[in-house]
Amino acid sequence: MNLQPFVSVIIPTYNREDVLCNTLSFLFSQKYPTFEIIVVDQSRRHLPETEKFIQEHQSKMQYHRIEKVGTSHAKNYGALRAKGELLVFFDDDIVPHDDYLIQRHVDNYQDAKVGGVGGRVIVKDNSMSNNPKHIAYVSKAGIFYDNFSLTTKGVIDTVHGCNMSFRKALFEEVGGFDEHFTGNAFREESDLSFRVRKKGYTLVFEPEAEVLHVRCFSGGTRSFEDKITWYFHLFHNETLFFLKNMPKQYFPLFLLGKWRPILACMFWYGKGRPKALLTPLNGIISGIRHYRLGRRRGLYD
């Protein structure tokens, strides 16, 4: 008899109201025999309707409210409390395509070489497709080709953070999410993906594990911040990811490849203001400093 592994579904959330309730309602109806839902809530308070929903559904989930805000911290917090053999991470603003989303992830782990699974992600603006020749591919210069909306199953370089899963033992072995990724922790899942692959495991793109990513404009697992601060974290995280995972000789090409966000930060959003002009440089320097600090502490190879 082939017993299904116990699964822990982990959902970090921050200042979300009805969209969180909707996501949980969809997940409660998943047709998988053995799973738990762990919600890690970093909100200071909720609307009365949301508080009522949480209270009425306490028996269907582990609910934790924590003070520290940060998606990487929240995911690690949930993973520490997970009982499952497999960890599945969803954002708090997703809509599953059907009631077999968890099952689609689990089916791939019949292959012992699979360390993680990335599911299909649909967004309204179709921004997940940028080059149909690649799915979740990262070049040596740190250029990302997402295409998580495609329908071709295959081996990938990185998962997408709103719809992903890992073997728990492997997740713990590689140290979970690196909490040095700041702000909205952009590239945290790719960094984890690369560490999983360095252990000799493969990552699989499973298009049948499909979600609609609502991308709610309010709330989310991040601090509210202006666009220039958002760009600071972007450059910090991109730089940290590159230095940890990519060949260092390609760093000049990595910097050259950032000309679009650099100009957007300095002139489109920043309007040439002094803070905006310095933000790309400051973010890149911050990423370099965090990488060097991690090296000195023995956290990075």
Secondary structure, DSSP 8 states (H G I E B T S, - for coil): ------EEEEEEESS--HHHHHHHHHHHT---SSEEEEEEE--S---HHHHHHHHHTGGGSEEEE-S---HHHHHHHHHHT---SEEEEE-TTEEESSTTHHHHHHHGGGSTTEEEEEEEEE-TT-TT-S-TT-SSEE-TT--EE--TT----EEES---TTEEEEEHHHHHHTTSS-TTS-TT-TTHHHHHHHHHHHTT-EEEEEEEEEEEE---SS--SS----HHHHHHHHHHHHHHHHHHHS-GGGHHHHHHTTHHHHHIIIIIITTT-HHHHHHHHHHHHHHHHHHHHHHHTT---
